[in-house]
Amino acid sequence: MQAYLFDWVNLLLRWAHVITAVAWIGASFYFVLLDTSLTRPESDDLKAKGVDGELWAVHGGGFYHSQKYMVAPRWRPLPDNLHWSYWESYSTWLTGFALFTVLYLFNAGSFLVDRSVHDWSAGAAIAGALGFLVAFWLIYDFICRAFGQRRNGDLVVGIGVFVFVVFASWLACRLFAGRAAFLLVGAMLATTMSANVFFWIIPGQRKVVAQLRAGRTPEAIHGRRGKQRSVHNTYFTLPVLVAMLTNHYGWLYQGPYNWVVLVLLMLAGALIRHSFVARHQAQVQGRRTPWEYAAVGTLVIVALAVWLAPPPPSAGQLAAARAAATAPAGYAQVRAIVDARCVVCHNPQLQQKNVDLHDAAGLKKNAQNVYQQVGVLKLMPLNNATQITEPEREVIKRWYEAGAPVQ
């Protein structure tokens, strides 16, 4: 019953996390599009009101006229009812951290630790994971504050943050199980995105609003800093998403250079995102859309696919595979493999994912799941903790494809 309830918590947290993430990313993408698509107003009445940019849009059968004031409207006091976009961010982080806690921190010995990568205790791995989230934010924030307002500050900060992300990716893959390392780097960037909103963007906007309502000229630093962090957030978005999705694809994080794979995937996402951001400005200014960034990002993904492709089998391997494919795979063979590789986490006392494989009835009931996770997707055993071999995976595949006999 405990495992069953645990799975419900997992499902509901994952559902809530996806919902809030869609809301946050959607709002972020929309405001970036809006901000980069604005044009200077042409009518005198809008200029007199202090409108700095406008956008006409059509959607859902109606027309929308968006207007941006860099400071505040000249024609009326600042309204009391202001919409603040921050709960989407906070809710995404809270649900994501809760899901990370339930899945990874509560099962740190299985999910965070791979003793072939780094031999440490579950408690130390938990402390290390939490330290990653905090340390990255502190160092990233220092880079932004130390160099962001200097000459060519955006370029210097961009290079500094990129180098630091590369280092953090390398370090994570040297300390944690590959699957957890990729996820942790995504969580690290996502934590920084929410921290940008919590510590700088929203407090800065609140100070500007308070100064305007007090009749004072707002300090320009708040707008510049908020803009800087908002731009960083939009470029972090696609790298975060791909880092989160990779845990479903073991061939990405199981190699010796998995940190390079992660960095290149995130770089491809950032390059593709830049093309879409630049596209909005290019359309307004009548320039060519710089699709070359997206093209480079796509080529990086293609190069990764070629690099990670398994080598073609030798003649001897093909002959052995053909011979094995014709040999029957009975229950006795599969039973020996499951007992050695799977039962340690799927038994009456410890039913991970509510799956019990200790006897014939449990194996028959979960045969399809075993086939998919072990034989096809090759995600289990998690982090290959029990060192299952490729021939053993093939035996499980042939057994299932023969009808999954248990006699």
C-alpha positions as CSV (number, residue, x, y, z in Angstrom):
1,M,0.0,0.0,0.0
2,Q,2.9,2.4,0.8
3,A,4.4,1.9,-2.7
4,Y,0.9,2.4,-4.3
5,L,0.4,5.7,-2.4
6,F,4.0,6.7,-3.3
7,D,3.2,6.3,-7.0
8,W,0.1,8.5,-6.6
9,V,2.2,11.2,-5.0
10,N,4.7,10.8,-7.9
11,L,1.9,11.1,-10.5
12,L,0.2,14.1,-9.0
13,L,3.4,16.0,-8.4
14,R,4.6,15.3,-12.0
15,W,1.2,16.5,-13.3
16,A,1.3,19.7,-11.3
17,H,4.9,20.3,-12.3
18,V,4.1,20.0,-16.0
19,I,1.0,22.3,-15.7
20,T,2.8,25.1,-13.8
21,A,5.9,24.7,-16.1
22,V,3.6,25.2,-19.2
23,A,2.1,28.3,-17.6
24,W,5.5,29.8,-16.8
25,I,7.2,29.0,-20.0
26,G,4.2,30.1,-22.0
27,A,4.1,33.4,-20.2
28,S,7.8,33.9,-20.6
29,F,7.8,33.1,-24.3
30,Y,4.8,35.4,-24.8
31,F,6.4,38.4,-23.1
32,V,9.7,37.9,-24.9
33,L,7.8,37.8,-28.2
34,L,5.8,40.9,-27.2
35,D,8.9,42.8,-26.0
36,T,10.8,42.1,-29.2
37,S,7.9,42.8,-31.5
38,L,7.0,46.2,-30.3
39,T,7.1,49.2,-32.7
40,R,7.3,52.9,-31.9
41,P,3.7,54.3,-31.9
42,E,2.8,56.5,-34.8
43,S,-0.3,58.2,-33.5
44,D,0.1,61.5,-31.5
45,D,-2.3,60.4,-28.8
46,L,-0.3,57.4,-27.9
47,K,2.9,59.4,-27.9
48,A,1.3,61.9,-25.6
49,K,0.3,59.2,-23.2
50,G,3.9,58.0,-23.0
51,V,3.6,54.8,-24.9
52,D,7.0,53.6,-25.9
53,G,6.0,50.6,-28.0
54,E,2.8,48.9,-29.3
55,L,1.8,45.7,-31.0
56,W,-1.3,44.8,-32.9
57,A,-2.2,41.1,-32.9
58,V,-5.1,38.9,-34.0
59,H,-6.0,35.7,-32.2
60,G,-9.2,33.7,-31.6
61,G,-11.3,36.0,-33.9
62,G,-10.4,39.2,-32.1
63,F,-7.8,42.0,-32.3
64,Y,-5.5,42.9,-29.5
65,H,-3.6,46.1,-29.0
66,S,-0.7,45.8,-26.5
67,Q,1.1,48.9,-25.3
68,K,4.3,49.2,-23.3
69,Y,5.2,52.1,-21.0
70,M,8.9,52.1,-20.0
71,V,8.1,54.1,-16.9
72,A,4.4,54.8,-16.3
73,P,1.4,56.2,-18.2
74,R,1.4,60.0,-18.4
75,W,-2.3,60.3,-18.9
76,R,-3.4,58.5,-15.7
77,P,-2.1,57.4,-12.3
78,L,-0.6,53.9,-12.0
79,P,-3.6,51.4,-11.6
80,D,-4.0,49.6,-8.3
81,N,-4.8,46.3,-10.1
82,L,-1.5,45.2,-11.6
83,H,-0.9,41.7,-12.8
84,W,2.3,40.2,-11.5
85,S,3.8,37.2,-13.3
86,Y,5.6,35.2,-10.6
87,W,3.4,32.5,-9.1
88,E,3.9,30.5,-12.3
89,S,7.7,30.5,-11.6
90,Y,7.4,29.8,-7.9
91,S,4.9,27.0,-8.4
92,T,7.0,25.3,-11.0
93,W,10.0,25.3,-8.8
94,L,8.1,24.1,-5.7
95,T,6.5,21.2,-7.5
96,G,9.7,20.4,-9.3
97,F,11.7,20.3,-6.0
98,A,9.0,18.2,-4.4
99,L,9.2,15.8,-7.2
100,F,13.0,15.7,-7.1
101,T,12.7,15.0,-3.3
102,V,10.2,12.2,-3.8
103,L,12.0,10.5,-6.7
104,Y,15.7,11.2,-6.0
105,L,16.4,12.3,-2.5
106,F,14.2,9.7,-0.8
107,N,15.9,7.0,-3.0
108,A,19.4,8.6,-3.1
109,G,21.2,5.2,-2.7
110,S,19.6,4.0,-6.0
111,F,19.0,7.1,-8.0
112,L,21.8,9.5,-7.1
113,V,24.6,7.1,-6.4
114,D,26.5,5.1,-9.0
115,R,29.5,3.6,-7.2
116,S,31.3,3.0,-10.5
117,V,31.2,6.8,-11.0
118,H,31.8,8.0,-7.4
119,D,31.6,5.9,-4.3
120,W,29.9,7.9,-1.5
121,S,27.1,7.5,0.9
122,A,23.4,8.4,0.1
123,G,23.6,11.2,2.7
124,A,26.6,12.7,1.1
125,A,25.0,12.5,-2.3
126,I,21.9,14.3,-1.0
127,A,24.1,17.1,0.5
128,G,26.0,17.3,-2.8
129,A,22.8,17.6,-4.9
130,L,21.4,20.3,-2.7
131,G,24.8,22.0,-2.7
132,F,24.7,22.1,-6.5
133,L,21.4,24.0,-6.6
134,V,22.6,26.6,-4.1
135,A,26.2,26.9,-5.2
136,F,25.3,27.4,-8.9
137,W,22.9,30.2,-8.0
138,L,25.4,32.0,-5.8
139,I,28.2,31.9,-8.3
140,Y,25.9,32.8,-11.2
141,D,24.5,35.7,-9.3
142,F,28.0,36.9,-8.4
143,I,29.0,36.8,-12.1
144,C,26.0,38.9,-13.1
145,R,26.5,41.5,-10.3
146,A,30.3,41.7,-10.8
147,F,30.4,42.0,-14.5
148,G,26.8,42.8,-15.7
149,Q,27.0,46.6,-15.5
150,R,30.5,46.9,-17.0
151,R,31.4,47.7,-20.6
152,N,30.3,44.7,-22.8
153,G,28.8,43.3,-19.6
154,D,26.2,41.1,-21.3
155,L,28.9,39.4,-23.4
156,V,31.3,38.9,-20.5
157,V,28.4,37.5,-18.3
158,G,27.3,35.2,-21.1
159,I,30.7,33.8,-21.6
160,G,31.2,33.4,-17.9
161,V,27.9,31.7,-17.3
162,F,28.5,29.3,-20.3
163,V,31.9,28.3,-19.0
164,F,30.5,27.7,-15.5
165,V,27.6,25.6,-16.9
166,V,30.1,23.5,-18.7
167,F,32.2,23.0,-15.6
168,A,29.0,22.2,-13.5
169,S,27.9,19.6,-16.1
170,W,31.3,17.9,-16.0
171,L,31.4,17.9,-12.2
172,A,27.8,16.5,-11.9
173,C,28.7,13.7,-14.3
174,R,31.8,12.9,-12.2
175,L,29.9,12.7,-8.9
176,F,26.4,11.4,-9.6
177,A,24.7,8.6,-11.6
178,G,24.4,9.7,-15.2
179,R,20.6,10.0,-15.2
180,A,20.7,12.0,-12.0
181,A,23.5,14.2,-13.2
182,F,21.6,15.3,-16.3
183,L,18.5,16.0,-14.2
184,L,20.4,17.8,-11.6
185,V,22.0,20.2,-14.1
186,G,18.5,20.9,-15.4
187,A,17.3,21.5,-11.9
188,M,20.3,23.7,-11.2
189,L,19.4,26.0,-14.1
190,A,15.7,25.9,-13.3
191,T,16.5,26.9,-9.7
192,T,18.5,29.9,-11.0
193,M,15.6,30.9,-13.2
194,S,13.2,31.0,-10.2
195,A,15.8,32.7,-8.0
196,N,16.1,35.4,-10.7
197,V,12.4,36.0,-10.4
198,F,12.3,35.8,-6.6
199,F,15.4,37.8,-5.7
200,W,15.8,40.4,-8.5
201,I,13.0,40.7,-11.1
202,I,9.9,40.9,-8.8
203,P,11.7,42.9,-6.0
204,G,13.0,45.3,-8.5
205,Q,9.6,45.8,-10.1
206,R,8.1,46.4,-6.6
207,K,10.6,49.1,-5.9
208,V,9.9,50.8,-9.2
209,V,6.1,50.7,-8.6
210,A,6.6,52.1,-5.0
211,Q,8.8,54.9,-6.3
212,L,6.3,55.8,-9.0
213,R,3.4,55.9,-6.6
214,A,5.5,58.1,-4.3
215,G,6.0,60.5,-7.2
216,R,9.7,59.8,-7.5
217,T,11.7,58.9,-10.6
218,P,12.5,55.2,-10.4
219,E,16.1,54.0,-10.4
220,A,17.1,52.7,-13.8
221,I,19.2,49.9,-12.3
222,H,16.1,47.9,-11.4
223,G,14.9,47.8,-15.0
224,R,18.3,47.0,-16.4
225,R,18.9,44.2,-13.9
226,G,15.4,42.7,-14.3
227,K,15.8,42.8,-18.1
228,Q,19.2,41.0,-17.9
229,R,17.8,38.2,-15.7
230,S,14.7,37.8,-17.8
231,V,16.8,37.4,-21.0
232,H,18.9,34.8,-19.2
233,N,15.8,32.9,-18.2
234,T,14.5,32.7,-21.7
235,Y,17.8,31.2,-22.9
236,F,17.9,28.7,-20.1
237,T,14.4,27.4,-20.9
238,L,15.2,24.9,-23.7
239,P,18.4,23.6,-22.1
240,V,16.4,23.0,-18.9
241,L,13.7,21.1,-20.8
242,V,16.1,18.9,-22.7
243,A,18.1,18.1,-19.5
244,M,14.8,17.0,-17.8
245,L,13.7,14.9,-20.7
246,T,17.0,13.0,-21.1
247,N,16.4,10.7,-18.1
248,H,14.1,8.7,-20.4
249,Y,17.0,7.9,-22.8
250,G,19.7,5.9,-21.2
251,W,22.0,6.0,-24.3
252,L,22.5,9.7,-23.7
253,Y,23.9,9.6,-20.2
254,Q,25.6,6.2,-20.0
255,G,28.7,6.9,-22.0
256,P,32.1,8.1,-20.7
257,Y,31.7,11.6,-22.2
258,N,28.1,12.1,-21.1
259,W,28.9,15.6,-19.8
260,V,29.8,16.6,-23.4
261,V,26.5,15.2,-24.7
262,L,24.6,17.2,-22.1
263,V,26.5,20.4,-22.9
264,L,26.0,20.1,-26.6
265,L,22.3,19.3,-26.2
266,M,21.8,22.4,-24.0
267,L,23.9,24.5,-26.4
268,A,21.7,23.4,-29.3
269,G,18.6,24.4,-27.4
270,A,20.0,27.8,-26.6
271,L,21.0,28.4,-30.3
272,I,17.6,27.4,-31.5
273,R,15.9,29.6,-28.9
274,H,18.1,32.5,-30.0
275,S,16.8,32.3,-33.6
276,F,13.2,32.6,-32.5
277,V,14.0,35.5,-30.2
278,A,16.0,37.3,-32.9
279,R,13.2,36.5,-35.4
280,H,10.7,38.8,-33.7
281,Q,13.1,41.8,-33.8
282,A,14.1,41.0,-37.4
283,Q,10.5,41.1,-38.6
284,V,9.9,44.5,-36.9
285,Q,13.1,46.0,-38.3
286,G,12.6,44.5,-41.8
287,R,15.7,42.4,-41.6
288,R,16.4,38.8,-42.5
289,T,15.6,36.3,-39.8
290,P,18.9,34.8,-38.5
291,W,17.9,31.2,-38.9
292,E,21.6,30.2,-39.1
293,Y,21.6,29.9,-35.3
294,A,18.9,27.3,-35.4
295,A,20.7,25.6,-38.3
296,V,23.8,25.3,-36.2
297,G,21.8,24.0,-33.3
298,T,20.2,21.4,-35.5
299,L,23.6,20.4,-36.9
300,V,24.9,19.9,-33.4
301,I,22.0,17.5,-32.7
302,V,22.7,15.6,-35.9
303,A,26.4,15.4,-35.0
304,L,25.4,14.0,-31.6
305,A,23.2,11.4,-33.2
306,V,26.0,10.3,-35.5
307,W,28.5,10.3,-32.7
308,L,26.3,8.2,-30.3
309,A,25.2,5.8,-33.0
310,P,26.1,2.2,-32.1
311,P,28.9,0.7,-34.3
312,P,27.7,-1.9,-36.8
313,P,28.1,-5.5,-35.6
314,S,31.0,-7.6,-36.8
315,A,30.4,-10.8,-38.8
316,G,31.0,-12.9,-35.7
317,Q,28.6,-10.8,-33.7
318,L,25.9,-11.2,-36.4
319,A,26.4,-14.9,-36.5
320,A,26.1,-15.2,-32.7
321,A,23.1,-13.0,-32.7
322,R,21.3,-15.1,-35.4
323,A,22.1,-18.2,-33.4
324,A,20.9,-16.7,-30.2
325,A,17.7,-15.5,-31.9
326,T,16.8,-19.0,-33.0
327,A,17.5,-20.4,-29.5
328,P,14.4,-20.6,-27.3
329,A,14.4,-18.4,-24.1
330,G,12.7,-20.3,-21.4
331,Y,11.4,-19.3,-18.0
332,A,14.4,-20.9,-16.2
333,Q,16.9,-18.6,-18.1
334,V,14.8,-15.5,-17.4
335,R,14.2,-16.5,-13.8
336,A,18.0,-16.7,-13.2
337,I,18.5,-13.2,-14.8
338,V,15.6,-11.6,-12.9
339,D,16.8,-13.1,-9.6
340,A,20.3,-11.8,-10.1
341,R,19.5,-8.4,-11.6
342,C,16.0,-7.3,-10.6
343,V,14.6,-8.9,-7.5
344,V,16.8,-6.9,-5.2
345,C,14.5,-3.9,-5.8
346,H,11.3,-5.8,-6.8
347,N,10.4,-8.2,-4.0
348,P,7.6,-8.5,-1.4
349,Q,9.5,-6.2,1.0
350,L,10.7,-3.6,-1.5
351,Q,8.3,-3.2,-4.4
352,Q,9.8,-0.3,-6.4
353,K,7.1,1.1,-8.7
354,N,4.7,-1.4,-7.1
355,V,6.4,-4.2,-9.1
356,D,7.1,-7.5,-7.5
357,L,9.2,-10.0,-9.6
358,H,10.2,-12.6,-7.0
359,D,7.9,-15.4,-8.2
360,A,6.4,-16.6,-11.5
361,A,3.0,-14.9,-10.9
362,G,4.7,-11.5,-10.4
363,L,6.9,-11.9,-13.4
364,K,4.0,-12.9,-15.6
365,K,1.9,-10.0,-14.4
366,N,4.7,-7.5,-15.1
367,A,6.1,-9.2,-18.2
368,Q,5.3,-6.4,-20.6
369,N,6.8,-3.8,-18.2
370,V,10.0,-5.9,-17.8
371,Y,10.2,-6.3,-21.6
372,Q,9.9,-2.5,-22.2
373,Q,12.1,-1.3,-19.4
374,V,14.8,-3.9,-19.6
375,G,14.8,-5.2,-23.2
376,V,13.6,-2.2,-25.3
377,L,14.3,1.0,-23.5
378,K,17.1,-0.4,-21.4
379,L,16.4,1.9,-18.5
380,M,16.3,-0.8,-15.9
381,P,18.1,-1.8,-13.7
382,L,18.4,1.9,-12.8
383,N,21.9,3.1,-13.6
384,N,22.5,-0.5,-14.4
385,A,23.3,-1.0,-10.7
386,T,23.3,-4.8,-10.9
387,Q,25.4,-4.9,-14.1
388,I,22.9,-6.6,-16.4
389,T,24.5,-7.5,-19.8
390,E,23.3,-7.0,-23.3
391,P,23.0,-10.8,-23.9
392,E,20.8,-11.0,-20.8
393,R,18.6,-8.2,-22.1
394,E,18.2,-10.1,-25.4
395,V,17.2,-13.3,-23.5
396,I,14.4,-11.3,-21.8
397,K,13.3,-9.9,-25.1
398,R,13.1,-13.3,-26.8
399,W,11.3,-14.7,-23.7
400,Y,8.6,-12.1,-23.9
401,E,8.3,-12.3,-27.7
402,A,7.7,-16.0,-27.3
403,G,4.7,-15.4,-25.1
404,A,6.4,-14.9,-21.7
405,P,6.1,-18.5,-20.5
406,V,6.5,-19.1,-16.7
407,Q,6.7,-22.9,-16.8
